[in-house]
């Protein structure tokens, strides 16, 4: 069945493309100049963009379905304007065998939300010692390899992992914090942690690990080149000014590294801890105003080239524990785009196309996927959003199982009203005629 989306303002990572009537047929954009269709939808001048890609979500399946399930996580993603998400493998059991990757992918295809890509562990049980079979995992459809949730303490294992992943065509994603320096820190280390009497996690824990990982990458790139391959290192959730500067310098030098930044590190600071509320507990921790400014600058200039949510749902009861014992992580799939549209585009004048690029093509590069473009013949993975209608973040209405939010009560614009995956409607807001 053909669908015509009339009167839409088009934007993708290449720029704003003017108003057009978009014809969708057999899962692809058939025309940007209208045409006959069985179904017609008037976009009313709202923005139509490629559906977003999130390279970093925790869907807690298998084994932790009290926190999130595939169905709720993929529905939350669709509602947030995401067409594709990559689920992390720190589940119970850990996702590390080809059969697990196939089974999860197959299950997701029966569900109505966003498209699921599955990340597999880099090392057995994410223990950082013995590598998983990269080539077999790639053949089973794994999107990347990562021990996220844990840190990679053994540099030699990471170097070999990068080489084998390169040969298999996969990127390696890392949670770059030095475990020893981080210690038992629950919030950013500094005067505020001292004032509140809480254990600090210093920015140097991240910067030191990023610096090490860049040297590991330099070595792995040399090893892999001798075999005719090129590794890709993806640094997850960079949270500090120093970390961002290190990634930017390495990219300028030509090292094959990509850096990710999260919606929370772009919009919240450690000051949130004054409320002693574990909703703000996340790893790496919320940092200072200076870090937020540096991260936004790095996102704008491309030192950090991807936004990943690190959507990390826990039960409300877990997050109501005291600050030392509550788990790290926050849910954000349903608010990430309106949050960043409001805070970065509306309030700070970041170009819309740039934000779209960092939420589509940037993450897709880490996955080895083609840029997301609105062009005839391109897949109809699309997202329609309203730049004007204000809505308040109301976690009680989340479809994610994690119905709390550090942004609860914030008034935002830019809410996705329609998300299509290969032309199939996976989210449609009741307010869309
Ligand atoms: Zn992480």
Boltz pocket constraint, residues with backbone or C-beta under 6 A from the ligand:
constraints:
  - pocket:
      binder: B
      contacts: [[A, 148], [A, 149], [A, 175], [A, 236], [A, 237], [A, 283], [A, 284]]
      max_distance: 6.0
